[in-house]
Amino acid sequence: RGRRPLPSFGSLKVPDSPRDLTATAPSAPSTEAQALAHYHAALAHQASGRVGAAVRHFRAALALQADFPAALCSLARAQSSICDWSSREATLVSVRASLVRQLDEGACPALQPFDAFAVPLELPLVLRLAQAHAAAAEAVAASLRPLLPPGGLCHPPRDAAAGSGAAGATRLR
């Protein structure tokens, strides 16, 4: 009997032997990929309430990739939430420099407008931050407009939706 060919999954080929496996093994993850993995691990820790572990992972991400604005801003926020003031001044200086650079490059900054309240920034810089995020949101909305039905999305007339209840309240049927 002839051997059946091994399946392939897109560009991933199943090796014939363990020796073939070592020949096709992927190389070690790039520094950028490792930094991104630490960043996502930090977000998972932070979401589950383990903020100290999140801080360690944010720092590891920044050690691997110093120019990582999202990790830097997240580190500042996480440190503030657990009252870790050990490197606050240096972190805030870095956050501000990163924010200014991103704004000057025309990028949407990693620092969210609401999070800017926790960072001592001058008001014109906060305004630029908010404007950049508003422009980014508008760009996303514009890209989605072609997907909307003709006439866009709108609420149906009040009477058509459910009818009127007491004192003009909407009643579900």
Solvent accessible surface area in square Angstrom, and as a share of the most:
residue,aa,sasa,rsa
1,R,290,1.06
2,G,72,0.69
3,R,198,0.72
4,R,212,0.77
5,P,125,0.78
6,L,80,0.40
7,P,75,0.47
8,S,61,0.39
9,F,124,0.52
10,G,68,0.65
11,S,111,0.72
12,L,119,0.59
13,K,131,0.56
14,V,57,0.33
15,P,45,0.28
16,D,96,0.50
17,S,42,0.27
18,P,111,0.70
19,R,193,0.70
20,D,55,0.29
21,L,100,0.50
22,T,105,0.61
23,A,85,0.66
24,T,96,0.56
25,A,58,0.45
26,P,125,0.79
27,S,101,0.65
28,A,85,0.66
29,P,85,0.53
30,S,66,0.43
31,T,71,0.41
32,E,113,0.51
33,A,47,0.36
34,Q,69,0.31
35,A,0,0.00
36,L,84,0.42
37,A,63,0.49
38,H,57,0.25
39,Y,31,0.12
40,H,101,0.45
41,A,33,0.25
42,A,0,0.00
43,L,62,0.31
44,A,61,0.47
45,H,43,0.19
46,Q,50,0.22
47,A,95,0.73
48,S,62,0.40
49,G,57,0.55
50,R,133,0.48
51,V,25,0.15
52,G,30,0.29
53,A,15,0.12
54,A,0,0.00
55,V,5,0.03
56,R,157,0.57
57,H,48,0.22
58,F,0,0.00
59,R,96,0.35
60,A,30,0.23
61,A,0,0.00
62,L,29,0.15
63,A,91,0.70
64,L,62,0.31
65,Q,54,0.24
66,A,91,0.71
67,D,84,0.43
68,F,23,0.10
69,P,30,0.19
70,A,31,0.24
71,A,0,0.00
72,L,21,0.11
73,C,14,0.08
74,S,21,0.14
75,L,10,0.05
76,A,10,0.08
77,R,139,0.51
78,A,0,0.00
79,Q,5,0.02
80,S,31,0.20
81,S,76,0.49
82,I,75,0.38
83,C,86,0.52
84,D,31,0.16
85,W,136,0.48
86,S,93,0.60
87,S,41,0.26
88,R,68,0.25
89,E,129,0.58
90,A,66,0.51
91,T,11,0.07
92,L,16,0.08
93,V,104,0.60
94,S,48,0.31
95,V,0,0.00
96,R,93,0.34
97,A,58,0.45
98,S,7,0.05
99,L,1,0.01
100,V,39,0.23
101,R,92,0.34
102,Q,13,0.06
103,L,19,0.10
104,D,98,0.51
105,E,118,0.53
106,G,69,0.66
107,A,44,0.34
108,C,59,0.36
109,P,3,0.02
110,A,30,0.23
111,L,6,0.03
112,Q,94,0.42
113,P,42,0.26
114,F,155,0.65
115,D,27,0.14
116,A,3,0.03
117,F,159,0.66
118,A,56,0.43
119,V,13,0.07
120,P,97,0.61
121,L,22,0.11
122,E,79,0.35
123,L,145,0.72
124,P,91,0.58
125,L,9,0.05
126,V,33,0.19
127,L,104,0.51
128,R,93,0.34
129,L,0,0.00
130,A,40,0.31
131,Q,101,0.45
132,A,22,0.17
133,H,30,0.13
134,A,63,0.49
135,A,65,0.50
136,A,33,0.25
137,A,63,0.49
138,E,90,0.41
139,A,64,0.49
140,V,90,0.51
141,A,40,0.31
142,A,44,0.34
143,S,73,0.47
144,L,92,0.46
145,R,121,0.44
146,P,110,0.69
147,L,141,0.70
148,L,73,0.36
149,P,71,0.44
150,P,137,0.86
151,G,81,0.78
152,G,26,0.25
153,L,140,0.70
154,C,112,0.67
155,H,174,0.78
156,P,78,0.49
157,P,99,0.62
158,R,124,0.45
159,D,103,0.54
160,A,78,0.60
161,A,59,0.46
162,A,6,0.05
163,G,7,0.07
164,S,61,0.40
165,G,19,0.18
166,A,90,0.70
167,A,117,0.91
168,G,34,0.33
169,A,59,0.45
170,T,78,0.45
171,R,137,0.50
172,L,159,0.79
173,R,225,0.82
